[in-house]
Amino acid sequence: MSSRAPIEEKTCRSCGRRIEWRKKWEHNWDEVAYCSDACRRRRVTSSDVALEEGIRSLLNSRAASSSICPSDVARATDPDGWRELMEPVRRAARRMVAAGEVEITQGGSVVDPSTAKGPIRIRKRRS
């Protein structure tokens, strides 16, 4: 069989990162939905969907040109345990980028959510 890379790009349903093609997926690439076993186990829960809605709500309450920090969403969701929500909020933002709803920025520039490291901001998608 050939070792061609697939034409379509995929994002993980759980974490929103780009799924890197692997030779072992050559025969079932159409069924691949998660980037790792950890994401397959984690899946998307109702609390993950609530975090996405929290992002939408905060963005809608601000000016169209403004952005939010993931910690804004985490603090609004759980003021005492917000630190534990930081990575789930980042995952929710990456899923929303994959859906075309928002953009992730660093230093005012749009960045690839699969490779962004460090502090990020979330803003509504601009045309």
N, C-alpha and C positions, 0 to 999 in steps of 0.2 A: 504494500500500500504506500501511497505517497505521504510525505510528511508536511504537506502544505498547511499553512496557517489559515484559519477560517477567515472569510471575508467580513462577516458581521462582528462587531464589537459587542461584548456583553458586560453588564454590571451585576454584581452580586445582589440578590434580593434582600439580604440581611444587612450588610455593611455598606452597600453602595459603591464599593471599590470596583475598578475594572478587573474582570476575570482574565487572567493571563492563560492563553491557550497552552495545553499540554498534550504531548503525543498520545498519552493514554486515553484522552478524550476524543481522539480522532473519529471513532465510530459512533459516539453518542453525544457529539457537541450540541445537538439541538435540545437535549434533555438537561444539560448542565445549567444549574440555576444558582449555585453557591460557590464561592471561591475556596472554601475550606470546610473541613469537617466541623470545626467550631461554629462557623456561620450556619451550617446545615442544622446543627443542634439548637442554636440560638433562635433561628427564624425571626419573624416579625411578630411581636406580641401586641396586645391591646395597649400596653403602656408606651410602646414604640410609636404606635399610631397617634396616641395622645400627645407625644412630644412633637410629632409633625404638625399636629393641629396647634400646639403652643407656638411653634415657629410662625405658622401662618397668621395667628392671632396677633402676635407681637409686631410682625411686619405690617399688618393692616392698620395697626394703631399708630404707626409712625409715618413720617413723610415718605413719599414714593422714592425719594433719592437717598434715604438713610439706610443704614444697615444695623444689624444687631449682633451681639456677641453670644456664643453658645451659653455662656454663664447666665445671661439674662433669662433665657428659657429655663435653665436648670433652677435658678433661684425662684422664678415664678411658680415652678412646679412643686418644689420642695425646699423651702427656705433653710431648713436645718441640714438636710442631707444632699444639698445641691452638688457637692463635689463628686459624688458617686454617679451623678447623672451626666457629667460632662462628655464622656465617650458615647453614651447612648444618644445624646443630642447631636454630636458630630456625625454619628451613623445616620440619624434621621435626616440631617442636612444633606449628606451625600446621596441618600435615596431620593430626596427632593430634587437634587441637581440632575440625577439620572432621569427623573420624570419631566425635567424641563421647567420646574417651578421657580427655582432660586439659583443663585450663583454664590460661590464661595470665593472670598477675596483675602488677600494679604497685602498690606501696604497700598490698598486701593486698586490693585490689579487682580483680575480674575485668575484663579489658579486651578490646576487639575486636582479635583478632590481626592483622587487615588494616591497622589504623591505629596500632598500638602503636609508639611510638618510645622509645628509651632502654632502660635495664635492665629485664629481665623475670624473672619466676619461673615455674616450671611446677609444677603440682600435679595430683593425681588429681581427676577431675570429682566435684563434690559435688552431691547431689540438692537 
